[in-house]
Amino acid sequence: MLAIATFASVRSANRSARAAEMALEERRRPVLLQSRMGDAEQKIMFVDGRWVHVGGGGGAAEHSEGNVYLALSLRNVGEGIGVLQGWSVRPGIVLSNTAHADQEQFRGQTRDLYVPPGDIGLWQGALRDGNDPLHREITEAVRGRKPISLELLYTDQLGAQRTISRFLLTPVGEERWIANVSRHWYLDHDGPR
């Protein structure tokens, strides 16, 4: 009887510990969306000195001097710090039933980008290699004012809870780009679906 009681007690303690661990993970989980339309405009500088302005709920897609500059205004609606790890871009609209890009296709960030919980932040990336096939495709999309799909790979501040979120940059008018998130994937465990 003592062995059965001990086994049941240990099993119950393990379940409680796992529940506490899951609760802690959820308190650290970042969830990135586009910022709100009323959020402040952000002035974003690239490593080569190029500046873009991104309003709330928006993004930037510019082609200048042979380079493509992309940026998003983000909001972290999760409770943990979001640490951007990499990005993938495709021309056009990628439907939500299309799988995300392979992790090997994600380009690393050249600087650390953090998005605090409950606040706004930014993402930026550039295509500078004219021999890169994506450079030509994204340049055509920017010049032709066509939608651009972006996927961001990010983690919590410990490098765990890897998540991919898909965004769509849609041109509005002659200069503005609006950002919308369409799908999230949790890579380390099953997501909400």
Phi and psi restraints in degrees (value plus and minus 20) as a CYANA .aco file:
   2 LEU   PHI     -82.0   -42.0
   2 LEU   PSI     -59.5   -19.5
   3 ALA   PHI     -84.2   -44.2
   3 ALA   PSI     -61.7   -21.7
   4 ILE   PHI     -85.5   -45.5
   4 ILE   PSI     -63.4   -23.4
   5 ALA   PHI     -83.8   -43.8
   5 ALA   PSI     -61.5   -21.5
   6 THR   PHI     -84.2   -44.2
   6 THR   PSI     -64.8   -24.8
   7 PHE   PHI     -79.5   -39.5
   7 PHE   PSI     -66.7   -26.7
   8 ALA   PHI     -83.5   -43.5
   8 ALA   PSI     -59.2   -19.2
   9 SER   PHI     -86.2   -46.2
   9 SER   PSI     -63.6   -23.6
  10 VAL   PHI     -85.0   -45.0
  10 VAL   PSI     -62.1   -22.1
  11 ARG   PHI     -82.5   -42.5
  11 ARG   PSI     -62.5   -22.5
  12 SER   PHI     -84.6   -44.6
  12 SER   PSI     -61.2   -21.2
  13 ALA   PHI     -84.1   -44.1
  13 ALA   PSI     -59.0   -19.0
  14 ASN   PHI     -83.6   -43.6
  14 ASN   PSI     -62.1   -22.1
  15 ARG   PHI     -82.8   -42.8
  15 ARG   PSI     -62.1   -22.1
  16 SER   PHI     -84.3   -44.3
  16 SER   PSI     -62.2   -22.2
  17 ALA   PHI     -83.7   -43.7
  17 ALA   PSI     -61.3   -21.3
  18 ARG   PHI     -84.7   -44.7
  18 ARG   PSI     -60.8   -20.8
  19 ALA   PHI     -83.3   -43.3
  19 ALA   PSI     -60.9   -20.9
  20 ALA   PHI     -86.2   -46.2
  20 ALA   PSI     -58.6   -18.6
  21 GLU   PHI     -84.3   -44.3
  21 GLU   PSI     -62.6   -22.6
  22 MET   PHI     -84.7   -44.7
  22 MET   PSI     -59.5   -19.5
  23 ALA   PHI     -83.6   -43.6
  23 ALA   PSI     -60.4   -20.4
  24 LEU   PHI     -84.2   -44.2
  24 LEU   PSI     -62.9   -22.9
  25 GLU   PHI     -79.6   -39.6
  25 GLU   PSI     -62.4   -22.4
  26 GLU   PHI     -84.7   -44.7
  26 GLU   PSI     -52.6   -12.6
  27 ARG   PHI     -91.6   -51.6
  27 ARG   PSI     -38.1     1.9
  28 ARG   PHI    -119.7   -79.7
  28 ARG   PSI     -27.1    12.9
  29 ARG   PHI     -94.0   -54.0
  29 ARG   PSI     103.8   143.8
  30 PRO   PHI    -107.2   -67.2
  30 PRO   PSI     129.1   169.1
  31 VAL   PHI    -157.2  -117.2
  31 VAL   PSI      92.0   132.0
  32 LEU   PHI    -116.5   -76.5
  32 LEU   PSI     112.9   152.9
  33 LEU   PHI    -149.6  -109.6
  33 LEU   PSI     154.3   194.3
  34 GLN   PHI     -87.6   -47.6
  34 GLN   PSI     131.4   171.4
  35 SER   PHI     -89.9   -49.9
  35 SER   PSI     149.6   189.6
  36 ARG   PHI     -98.6   -58.6
  36 ARG   PSI     133.0   173.0
  37 MET   PHI     -77.2   -37.2
  37 MET   PSI     -53.5   -13.5
  38 GLY   PHI    -103.7   -63.7
  38 GLY   PSI     -22.1    17.9
  39 ASP   PHI     -89.7   -49.7
  39 ASP   PSI     135.0   175.0
  40 ALA   PHI     -81.6   -41.6
  40 ALA   PSI     128.2   168.2
  41 GLU   PHI     -88.1   -48.1
  41 GLU   PSI     122.9   162.9
  42 GLN   PHI    -134.8   -94.8
  42 GLN   PSI     117.0   157.0
  43 LYS   PHI    -123.0   -83.0
  43 LYS   PSI      97.5   137.5
  44 ILE   PHI    -136.5   -96.5
  44 ILE   PSI     107.3   147.3
  45 MET   PHI    -125.3   -85.3
  45 MET   PSI     116.0   156.0
  46 PHE   PHI    -113.1   -73.1
  46 PHE   PSI     143.2   183.2
  47 VAL   PHI     -79.4   -39.4
  47 VAL   PSI     -46.8    -6.8
  48 ASP   PHI    -110.2   -70.2
  48 ASP   PSI      -9.2    30.8
  49 GLY   PHI      71.4   111.4
  49 GLY   PSI     -21.9    18.1
  50 ARG   PHI     -93.2   -53.2
  50 ARG   PSI     116.8   156.8
  51 TRP   PHI    -134.8   -94.8
  51 TRP   PSI     121.9   161.9
  52 VAL   PHI    -150.1  -110.1
  52 VAL   PSI     133.7   173.7
  53 HIS   PHI    -132.9   -92.9
  53 HIS   PSI     110.2   150.2
  54 VAL   PHI    -147.3  -107.3
  54 VAL   PSI      98.4   138.4
  55 GLY   PHI    -101.6   -61.6
  55 GLY   PSI     148.6   188.6
  56 GLY   PHI     -75.9   -35.9
  56 GLY   PSI     116.2   156.2
  57 GLY   PHI      54.5    94.5
  57 GLY   PSI     -11.1    28.9
  58 GLY   PHI    -143.7  -103.7
  58 GLY   PSI    -192.3  -152.3
  59 GLY   PHI    -171.4  -131.4
  59 GLY   PSI    -195.3  -155.3
  60 ALA   PHI    -157.3  -117.3
  60 ALA   PSI     123.0   163.0
  61 ALA   PHI    -165.5  -125.5
  61 ALA   PSI      87.4   127.4
  62 GLU   PHI    -152.6  -112.6
  62 GLU   PSI     128.7   168.7
  63 HIS   PHI    -140.1  -100.1
  63 HIS   PSI     103.0   143.0
  64 SER   PHI    -170.9  -130.9
  64 SER   PSI     113.0   153.0
  65 GLU   PHI      30.5    70.5
  65 GLU   PSI      20.4    60.4
  66 GLY   PHI      62.2   102.2
  66 GLY   PSI     -19.3    20.7
  67 ASN   PHI    -132.2   -92.2
  67 ASN   PSI     130.9   170.9
  68 VAL   PHI    -129.9   -89.9
  68 VAL   PSI     105.6   145.6
  69 TYR   PHI    -132.9   -92.9
  69 TYR   PSI     108.4   148.4
  70 LEU   PHI    -147.1  -107.1
  70 LEU   PSI     122.6   162.6
  71 ALA   PHI    -174.3  -134.3
  71 ALA   PSI     134.2   174.2
  72 LEU   PHI    -155.1  -115.1
  72 LEU   PSI     123.0   163.0
  73 SER   PHI    -112.6   -72.6
  73 SER   PSI     101.3   141.3
  74 LEU   PHI    -134.0   -94.0
  74 LEU   PSI     137.8   177.8
  75 ARG   PHI    -152.0  -112.0
  75 ARG   PSI     113.1   153.1
  76 ASN   PHI    -115.5   -75.5
  76 ASN   PSI      88.5   128.5
  77 VAL   PHI    -113.3   -73.3
  77 VAL   PSI     -19.4    20.6
  78 GLY   PHI    -106.4   -66.4
  78 GLY   PSI    -198.4  -158.4
  79 GLU   PHI    -119.4   -79.4
  79 GLU   PSI     -25.7    14.3
  80 GLY   PHI    -133.8   -93.8
  80 GLY   PSI     140.8   180.8
  81 ILE   PHI     -87.4   -47.4
  81 ILE   PSI     112.2   152.2
  82 GLY   PHI    -113.3   -73.3
  82 GLY   PSI     107.8   147.8
  83 VAL   PHI    -134.9   -94.9
  83 VAL   PSI      92.5   132.5
  84 LEU   PHI     -94.0   -54.0
  84 LEU   PSI     109.8   149.8
  85 GLN   PHI    -128.8   -88.8
  85 GLN   PSI     -55.4   -15.4
  86 GLY   PHI    -190.0  -150.0
  86 GLY   PSI     155.2   195.2
  87 TRP   PHI    -170.4  -130.4
  87 TRP   PSI     135.8   175.8
  88 SER   PHI    -157.5  -117.5
  88 SER   PSI     124.2   164.2
  89 VAL   PHI    -153.4  -113.4
  89 VAL   PSI     125.6   165.6
  90 ARG   PHI    -162.0  -122.0
  90 ARG   PSI     125.3   165.3
  91 PRO   PHI     -94.8   -54.8
  91 PRO   PSI     130.0   170.0
  92 GLY   PHI      65.1   105.1
  92 GLY   PSI    -197.6  -157.6
  93 ILE   PHI    -110.9   -70.9
  93 ILE   PSI     105.1   145.1
  94 VAL   PHI    -123.6   -83.6
  94 VAL   PSI      98.7   138.7
  95 LEU   PHI     -88.3   -48.3
  95 LEU   PSI     135.7   175.7
  96 SER   PHI     -86.0   -46.0
  96 SER   PSI     -41.1    -1.1
  97 ASN   PHI    -104.8   -64.8
  97 ASN   PSI     -19.5    20.5
  98 THR   PHI    -107.2   -67.2
  98 THR   PSI     114.3   154.3
  99 ALA   PHI     -82.7   -42.7
  99 ALA   PSI     132.8   172.8
 100 HIS   PHI     -90.0   -50.0
 100 HIS   PSI     143.4   183.4
 101 ALA   PHI     -83.0   -43.0
 101 ALA   PSI     132.4   172.4
 102 ASP   PHI     -84.2   -44.2
 102 ASP   PSI     127.3   167.3
 103 GLN   PHI     -78.8   -38.8
 103 GLN   PSI     -49.7    -9.7
 104 GLU   PHI     -86.6   -46.6
 104 GLU   PSI     -41.0    -1.0
 105 GLN   PHI    -103.7   -63.7
 105 GLN   PSI     -29.5    10.5
 106 PHE   PHI     -97.0   -57.0
 106 PHE   PSI     115.3   155.3
 107 ARG   PHI    -109.7   -69.7
 107 ARG   PSI     115.9   155.9
 108 GLY   PHI     -91.8   -51.8
 108 GLY   PSI     135.1   175.1
 109 GLN   PHI     -98.3   -58.3
 109 GLN   PSI     123.3   163.3
 110 THR   PHI    -107.5   -67.5
 110 THR   PSI     -32.2     7.8
 111 ARG   PHI    -162.7  -122.7
 111 ARG   PSI     138.4   178.4
 112 ASP   PHI     -92.0   -52.0
 112 ASP   PSI     110.0   150.0
 113 LEU   PHI    -144.5  -104.5
 113 LEU   PSI      98.2   138.2
 114 TYR   PHI    -134.4   -94.4
 114 TYR   PSI     121.5   161.5
 115 VAL   PHI    -140.2  -100.2
 115 VAL   PSI      92.4   132.4
 116 PRO   PHI     -89.0   -49.0
 116 PRO   PSI     132.4   172.4
 117 PRO   PHI     -83.8   -43.8
 117 PRO   PSI     117.0   157.0
 118 GLY   PHI      50.5    90.5
 118 GLY   PSI      -3.4    36.6
 119 ASP   PHI    -159.6  -119.6
 119 ASP   PSI     157.7   197.7
 120 ILE   PHI    -115.5   -75.5
 120 ILE   PSI     140.2   180.2
 121 GLY   PHI    -175.9  -135.9
 121 GLY   PSI    -183.3  -143.3
 122 LEU   PHI    -164.1  -124.1
 122 LEU   PSI     140.3   180.3
 123 TRP   PHI    -149.6  -109.6
 123 TRP   PSI     125.2   165.2
 124 GLN   PHI    -166.0  -126.0
 124 GLN   PSI     128.3   168.3
 125 GLY   PHI    -175.6  -135.6
 125 GLY   PSI     136.0   176.0
 126 ALA   PHI    -160.2  -120.2
 126 ALA   PSI     128.1   168.1
 127 LEU   PHI    -132.2   -92.2
 127 LEU   PSI      95.3   135.3
 128 ARG   PHI    -137.6   -97.6
 128 ARG   PSI     -34.0     6.0
 129 ASP   PHI    -110.5   -70.5
 129 ASP   PSI      87.8   127.8
 130 GLY   PHI     -83.1   -43.1
 130 GLY   PSI     -37.4     2.6
 131 ASN   PHI    -104.7   -64.7
 131 ASN   PSI     -30.4     9.6
 132 ASP   PHI     -92.2   -52.2
 132 ASP   PSI     102.3   142.3
 133 PRO   PHI     -76.6   -36.6
 133 PRO   PSI     -53.0   -13.0
 134 LEU   PHI     -87.2   -47.2
 134 LEU   PSI     -49.7    -9.7
 135 HIS   PHI     -76.8   -36.8
 135 HIS   PSI     -68.2   -28.2
 136 ARG   PHI     -84.4   -44.4
 136 ARG   PSI     -66.3   -26.3
 137 GLU   PHI     -83.3   -43.3
 137 GLU   PSI     -63.5   -23.5
 138 ILE   PHI     -93.7   -53.7
 138 ILE   PSI     -54.7   -14.7
 139 THR   PHI     -79.1   -39.1
 139 THR   PSI     -64.6   -24.6
 140 GLU   PHI     -82.8   -42.8
 140 GLU   PSI     -60.0   -20.0
 141 ALA   PHI     -85.3   -45.3
 141 ALA   PSI     -62.1   -22.1
 142 VAL   PHI     -85.6   -45.6
 142 VAL   PSI     -69.0   -29.0
 143 ARG   PHI     -85.0   -45.0
 143 ARG   PSI     -56.2   -16.2
 144 GLY   PHI    -106.3   -66.3
 144 GLY   PSI     -18.2    21.8
 145 ARG   PHI      34.7    74.7
 145 ARG   PSI      33.3    73.3
 146 LYS   PHI    -128.6   -88.6
 146 LYS   PSI     132.7   172.7
 147 PRO   PHI     -80.0   -40.0
 147 PRO   PSI     131.5   171.5
 148 ILE   PHI    -151.6  -111.6
 148 ILE   PSI     111.2   151.2
 149 SER   PHI    -119.7   -79.7
 149 SER   PSI     112.7   152.7
 150 LEU   PHI    -143.9  -103.9
 150 LEU   PSI     120.7   160.7
 151 GLU   PHI    -142.3  -102.3
 151 GLU   PSI     109.2   149.2
 152 LEU   PHI    -129.8   -89.8
 152 LEU   PSI     112.8   152.8
 153 LEU   PHI    -122.5   -82.5
 153 LEU   PSI     104.8   144.8
 154 TYR   PHI    -163.9  -123.9
 154 TYR   PSI     144.8   184.8
 155 THR   PHI    -154.1  -114.1
 155 THR   PSI     157.7   197.7
 156 ASP   PHI    -100.7   -60.7
 156 ASP   PSI    -197.0  -157.0
 157 GLN   PHI     -88.8   -48.8
 157 GLN   PSI     -32.0     8.0
 158 LEU   PHI    -115.8   -75.8
 158 LEU   PSI     -20.2    19.8
 159 GLY   PHI      62.0   102.0
 159 GLY   PSI      -8.4    31.6
 160 ALA   PHI    -124.1   -84.1
 160 ALA   PSI    -198.2  -158.2
 161 GLN   PHI      34.9    74.9
 161 GLN   PSI      30.6    70.6
 162 ARG   PHI     -79.0   -39.0
 162 ARG   PSI     111.3   151.3
 163 THR   PHI    -155.9  -115.9
 163 THR   PSI     123.0   163.0
 164 ILE   PHI    -136.3   -96.3
 164 ILE   PSI     108.7   148.7
 165 SER   PHI    -139.4   -99.4
 165 SER   PSI     113.4   153.4
 166 ARG   PHI    -118.3   -78.3
 166 ARG   PSI     109.7   149.7
 167 PHE   PHI    -138.6   -98.6
 167 PHE   PSI     133.8   173.8
 168 LEU   PHI    -141.1  -101.1
 168 LEU   PSI     105.8   145.8
 169 LEU   PHI    -116.6   -76.6
 169 LEU   PSI      98.5   138.5
 170 THR   PHI    -136.8   -96.8
 170 THR   PSI     107.5   147.5
 171 PRO   PHI     -91.2   -51.2
 171 PRO   PSI     120.5   160.5
 172 VAL   PHI    -151.3  -111.3
 172 VAL   PSI     103.4   143.4
 173 GLY   PHI      47.8    87.8
 173 GLY   PSI    -170.6  -130.6
 174 GLU   PHI    -115.6   -75.6
 174 GLU   PSI     -36.3     3.7
 175 GLU   PHI    -153.2  -113.2
 175 GLU   PSI     -45.0    -5.0
 176 ARG   PHI    -106.3   -66.3
 176 ARG   PSI     129.7   169.7
 177 TRP   PHI    -147.8  -107.8
 177 TRP   PSI     111.1   151.1
 178 ILE   PHI    -123.8   -83.8
 178 ILE   PSI     119.8   159.8
 179 ALA   PHI    -127.5   -87.5
 179 ALA   PSI     121.1   161.1
 180 ASN   PHI    -162.6  -122.6
 180 ASN   PSI     118.9   158.9
 181 VAL   PHI    -112.2   -72.2
 181 VAL   PSI     122.5   162.5
 182 SER   PHI    -142.5  -102.5
 182 SER   PSI     -41.0    -1.0
 183 ARG   PHI    -181.8  -141.8
 183 ARG   PSI     129.0   169.0
 184 HIS   PHI    -148.3  -108.3
 184 HIS   PSI     120.1   160.1
 185 TRP   PHI    -145.3  -105.3
 185 TRP   PSI     110.9   150.9
 186 TYR   PHI    -112.9   -72.9
 186 TYR   PSI     105.4   145.4
 187 LEU   PHI    -109.4   -69.4
 187 LEU   PSI     -43.6    -3.6
 188 ASP   PHI    -111.8   -71.8
 188 ASP   PSI     -33.4     6.6
 189 HIS   PHI    -184.5  -144.5
 189 HIS   PSI     153.6   193.6
 190 ASP   PHI     -80.5   -40.5
 190 ASP   PSI     122.2   162.2
 191 GLY   PHI    -109.5   -69.5
 191 GLY   PSI    -185.5  -145.5
 192 PRO   PHI     -91.7   -51.7
 192 PRO   PSI     -32.1     7.9
